[in-house]
Amino acid sequence: MPASSKIWNGANSIALPASGPFTWRMYLTTASFTKDTKFYEDLNHFRSVLRGAAADNFRWFGLLYSIDPGDEWSNPDVWGKANPMLGISVTVDHIRHMAEEASAKPASLNEFLCKQLNIYVSANAAWVDRRFWDESVAEKPQDKPESTFIAFDLAHSRDLNAVCTLHRYGEEDFYAKFQFFLPEESMDFVPNHYKPIYLQAQASGILKLTQGNVTDLNEIETYIKAECIFHDVKEIAFDPYNAAALVANLYSHGLPVKKVGQGMAVLSNPSKTTEQLILKKAIKHDGNPFVGWQLGNCEVYTDVNGNVKVRKNEADPSAKVDGIISMIMALHCHLDNVFVTESFGFRSLDW
């Protein structure tokens, strides 16, 4: 287990004074699922030294084995970069077995990246392999959808807000459209390593920056009303958190708002349905990477009864999943409204 910074600093503070100028202290560690480790702290320090952003006092020597950015993790040719003893103490067959399991089981992917390839990852129980989502890009069908559902997830007053419009064309045939809202002054608080993602989203139009430093509910209300004009919306799902004013206004205009709590008992079945549909590539979308990034930030918690809850990793508070949560809420509405076809029948769900 990688040592936390607190453990390391405590051990370092009680160490005996060096007996000579060549006394060494050495530790070996791997990547982890949290930033509260000596690995992550020193990794950033060594990178800063290499980039010239931090002074090199020549008292530290760092050696990192990992694959390079842009390498395909499933390519056996790159595994040796992260495993210098590959073929000696670590066999190629062992790494290949782990890679095959990571390909077949999305929940195993981050474990493989972290422990076999020494890559810091933000979720220790990945939900869905993003490849299935990326392979579901398509144009919006020209046909009129059988039903349309909307869901919105309002965040804290200065954070990201998400609206998902979900069109249903068949029992397993959907098209998801997303729109995000963020106070323009909140862009100053986006970490530098995520800023290009936000700037791309803004340029594509999927992210709208609103004036001021707090959420502009009027902008969100106007967008939802416009969606209801263009589409025959059956239900508008909302998370009660921070939504009272917006819900009251929508209700006053006769729009079909519906409370969807965020508890596991409420969202477990919609979350399982969402996962199943993504794996079947049954939810089409325009391929905007802002949504794909959020899908990659999702982890899943499973309780003893098999109920699941999709959430973001608490170790990375800057990672967002709001769009995915709003889509799960929209699929909650789908499950509550039986799909109607010209031929009469019953729907069945297999788990």
C-alpha positions in Angstrom: 0.0 0.0 0.0 1.4 3.4 -0.9 2.4 5.4 2.2 0.5 8.5 2.9 2.4 11.8 3.2 1.4 12.0 6.9 3.0 8.6 7.6 6.1 9.4 5.6 6.6 12.8 7.2 6.1 11.3 10.7 8.7 8.6 10.1 11.1 11.2 8.6 10.7 13.5 11.6 11.9 10.9 14.1 14.7 9.5 11.9 18.2 9.6 13.4 20.5 12.3 12.2 22.6 11.3 9.2 26.0 9.9 10.2 27.6 11.1 7.0 27.1 13.0 3.8 26.3 9.8 1.9 23.6 8.4 4.1 20.6 7.4 1.9 16.9 7.0 2.7 15.0 5.1 0.0 11.4 4.2 -0.5 9.6 2.3 -3.3 6.0 2.8 -4.1 3.4 2.5 -6.8 0.7 4.7 -8.2 -2.5 4.8 -6.2 -6.2 5.8 -6.3 -5.8 8.9 -4.0 -3.6 12.0 -4.1 -2.9 11.7 -0.3 0.3 9.6 -0.9 4.0 10.2 -1.0 4.0 9.0 -4.6 1.7 11.7 -5.9 3.3 14.4 -3.9 6.8 13.6 -5.1 5.7 12.8 -8.6 4.4 16.4 -9.0 7.6 17.7 -7.4 9.9 15.7 -9.8 7.8 16.8 -12.8 8.1 20.5 -11.6 11.9 20.1 -11.4 12.1 18.6 -14.9 10.0 21.5 -16.3 12.1 24.1 -14.5 9.3 25.2 -12.3 11.0 24.1 -9.1 14.7 24.3 -8.1 16.7 21.1 -8.1 18.7 20.9 -4.8 20.3 17.6 -5.9 19.2 15.9 -2.7 16.5 13.9 -4.4 16.6 11.3 -7.1 13.4 10.2 -8.6 12.9 7.3 -11.0 9.5 6.6 -12.5 8.5 3.6 -14.6 5.3 4.1 -16.5 3.9 4.1 -20.1 4.1 7.3 -22.0 1.1 9.6 -22.8 -0.5 8.4 -26.0 0.5 4.8 -25.5 -2.2 2.3 -25.8 -2.4 0.5 -22.5 -3.5 -2.8 -24.1 -0.4 -3.0 -26.4 2.1 -5.5 -25.0 4.9 -3.6 -26.5 4.6 -0.8 -24.0 4.2 -2.9 -20.8 8.0 -3.1 -20.3 8.1 0.7 -19.8 6.2 0.3 -16.5 7.7 -3.1 -15.6 11.5 -3.1 -15.8 11.6 -6.7 -14.5 9.2 -7.9 -17.2 10.2 -11.4 -18.2 12.2 -11.9 -15.1 10.2 -11.5 -11.9 7.0 -10.5 -13.7 5.8 -12.6 -16.6 4.3 -11.4 -19.8 1.5 -13.9 -19.4 0.6 -12.5 -16.1 0.3 -8.9 -17.4 -1.6 -10.2 -20.5 -4.1 -12.0 -18.2 -4.6 -8.8 -16.2 -5.0 -6.8 -19.4 -7.6 -9.2 -20.8 -9.6 -9.0 -17.6 -9.4 -5.2 -17.7 -10.8 -5.3 -21.3 -13.7 -7.5 -20.3 -14.5 -6.0 -16.9 -14.6 -2.2 -16.8 -14.3 -2.2 -13.0 -10.9 -3.8 -13.4 -9.4 -1.3 -15.8 -8.3 1.3 -13.3 -6.8 -1.4 -11.1 -4.7 -2.5 -14.1 -3.7 1.0 -15.1 -2.7 1.8 -11.5 -1.0 -1.4 -10.3 0.4 -2.8 -13.5 1.3 0.4 -15.5 1.9 2.8 -12.6 -0.7 5.4 -13.7 -2.4 7.6 -11.2 -6.2 7.2 -11.8 -9.1 9.1 -10.2 -11.5 6.2 -9.6 -10.8 2.8 -8.0 -14.0 1.2 -9.2 -14.5 2.4 -12.8 -18.1 2.2 -13.9 -18.2 1.8 -17.6 -15.4 1.5 -20.2 -15.5 4.8 -22.1 -14.9 3.0 -25.4 -18.5 1.8 -25.5 -19.7 5.4 -25.1 -17.2 6.8 -27.7 -18.4 4.1 -30.2 -22.0 5.3 -29.9 -21.6 8.6 -31.7 -24.4 9.2 -34.2 -26.5 11.9 -35.8 -29.8 12.6 -34.1 -32.6 10.6 -35.9 -34.9 12.6 -38.1 -37.9 10.6 -36.8 -40.1 12.0 -34.0 -39.2 10.2 -30.7 -41.8 8.1 -29.0 -41.1 10.0 -25.8 -38.8 12.7 -24.5 -37.6 13.2 -20.9 -35.5 16.0 -19.4 -33.5 15.9 -16.2 -31.4 18.6 -14.6 -28.8 18.5 -11.9 -28.1 21.7 -10.1 -24.9 22.1 -8.3 -23.6 24.5 -5.6 -24.2 28.1 -6.5 -20.8 28.5 -8.2 -20.4 25.0 -9.8 -21.4 23.1 -12.9 -25.0 22.6 -13.8 -26.3 19.9 -16.2 -29.4 19.4 -18.3 -30.0 16.1 -20.2 -32.7 15.8 -22.9 -33.3 12.1 -23.6 -35.2 11.1 -26.7 -36.7 7.6 -26.7 -37.2 5.9 -30.1 -37.4 2.3 -29.0 -37.1 0.1 -25.9 -33.3 0.2 -26.4 -32.9 3.1 -28.7 -32.1 6.5 -27.3 -30.5 9.8 -28.2 -29.0 12.0 -25.4 -28.4 15.7 -25.7 -26.6 17.7 -23.0 -26.3 21.3 -22.0 -24.1 22.7 -19.2 -24.1 26.0 -17.4 -21.3 27.5 -15.4 -20.9 31.0 -13.9 -18.2 32.7 -16.0 -16.2 33.7 -12.9 -16.0 30.0 -11.8 -13.7 29.4 -14.8 -11.0 30.9 -12.7 -11.3 28.1 -10.2 -11.0 25.3 -12.7 -7.7 23.5 -12.2 -5.2 24.1 -15.0 -5.1 20.4 -16.0 -8.9 20.5 -16.6 -9.1 24.0 -18.2 -8.6 22.8 -21.8 -11.6 20.4 -21.4 -13.8 23.3 -20.3 -12.5 25.7 -23.0 -13.2 23.0 -25.6 -16.7 22.5 -24.2 -17.3 26.3 -24.3 -16.1 26.5 -27.9 -18.4 23.6 -28.9 -21.4 25.3 -27.3 -22.2 22.4 -24.9 -21.0 24.6 -22.0 -22.6 28.1 -21.6 -20.9 30.6 -19.3 -23.4 32.8 -17.5 -22.7 36.2 -16.2 -21.6 36.7 -12.6 -20.2 34.4 -10.0 -23.3 32.4 -9.1 -25.6 30.1 -11.0 -28.1 31.9 -13.3 -31.3 29.9 -12.9 -33.0 32.1 -15.5 -30.7 30.8 -18.2 -31.4 27.2 -17.2 -35.1 27.8 -17.0 -35.2 29.5 -20.4 -33.3 26.5 -22.0 -35.7 23.9 -20.4 -38.7 25.8 -21.6 -37.3 26.0 -25.1 -36.7 22.2 -25.1 -40.4 21.8 -24.1 -41.5 23.9 -27.0 -39.6 21.8 -29.5 -40.4 18.5 -27.9 -43.4 16.8 -26.3 -41.7 16.3 -22.9 -43.3 13.7 -20.7 -41.4 14.4 -17.5 -38.7 16.7 -16.2 -36.7 15.1 -13.4 -35.0 17.2 -10.8 -32.8 16.7 -7.8 -34.4 18.6 -4.9 -31.1 20.1 -3.8 -31.1 23.8 -4.6 -33.9 23.4 -7.1 -37.0 24.9 -5.3 -37.1 28.2 -7.1 -36.6 26.7 -10.6 -39.0 23.9 -10.0 -41.7 26.3 -8.8 -41.3 28.4 -12.0 -41.5 25.4 -14.3 -44.5 24.1 -12.5 -46.3 27.4 -12.7 -46.0 27.1 -16.5 -47.6 23.7 -16.5 -44.5 21.7 -17.1 -44.4 18.1 -15.8 -41.7 18.3 -13.1 -40.9 15.2 -11.1 -38.8 14.8 -8.0 -36.1 12.2 -8.2 -34.1 11.7 -5.0 -30.4 10.9 -5.1 -30.6 7.9 -2.7 -29.3 4.5 -3.7 -32.8 3.0 -3.5 -34.0 5.4 -6.1 -31.1 5.5 -8.5 -29.9 1.9 -8.3 -32.2 0.5 -11.0 -31.8 3.5 -13.4 -28.0 3.3 -12.9 -28.0 -0.4 -13.8 -30.2 0.3 -16.8 -27.9 3.1 -17.9 -24.9 0.8 -17.7 -26.6 -1.9 -19.7 -27.7 0.6 -22.4 -24.2 2.1 -22.7 -22.6 -1.4 -23.1 -25.2 -2.2 -25.8 -24.4 1.1 -27.5 -28.1 1.9 -27.3 -27.7 5.6 -26.2 -26.5 7.6 -29.1 -25.0 11.1 -28.8 -23.0 13.7 -30.6 -19.6 12.6 -29.2 -18.7 15.7 -27.3 -15.6 14.9 -25.2 -16.9 17.0 -22.3 -19.5 14.3 -21.6 -17.0 11.4 -22.3 -14.7 13.0 -19.7 -17.4 13.0 -17.1 -18.2 9.3 -17.9 -14.6 8.5 -17.2 -14.8 10.2 -13.8 -17.6 7.9 -12.6 -17.1 5.2 -10.1 -19.7 2.9 -8.7 -20.4 1.9 -5.1 -22.2 -1.4 -4.5 -23.8 -2.3 -1.2 -24.3 -5.7 0.3 -27.7 -6.0 -1.4 -26.3 -5.4 -4.8 -27.7 -1.9 -5.1 -25.4 0.5 -6.9 -24.8 4.3 -6.9 -22.8 6.1 -9.5 -20.7 8.9 -8.1 -17.4 10.7 -8.7 -14.2 9.9 -6.8 -13.9 11.9 -3.7 -10.2 12.0 -4.1 -10.6 14.4 -7.1 -13.2 17.0 -6.3 -12.6 18.9 -9.5 -13.7 15.9 -11.6 -17.3 16.3 -12.7 -20.1 13.7 -13.4 -23.1 16.0 -13.4 -24.1 15.2 -17.0 -24.0 11.5 -16.4 -26.1 11.8 -13.2 -28.7 13.9 -15.1 -28.9 11.2 -17.8 -29.4 8.5 -15.1 -32.3 10.6 -13.7 -33.8 10.9 -17.2 -33.7 7.1 -17.5 -35.5 7.0 -14.2 -38.3 8.7 -16.0 -38.0 6.2 -18.9 -38.5 3.3 -16.5 -41.6 4.9 -15.0 -43.2 5.4 -18.4 -43.8 2.2 -20.4 -42.6 2.3 -24.0 -45.6 2.4 -26.3 -45.5 0.7 -29.7 -48.1 0.1 -32.4 -48.2 -3.5 -31.4 -49.2 -4.3 -27.8 -46.7 -6.0 -25.5 -45.0 -6.0 -22.2 -41.5 -4.9 -21.4 -39.0 -7.1 -19.6 -35.6 -6.2 -18.1 -32.9 -8.8 -17.7 -30.2 -8.4 -15.0 
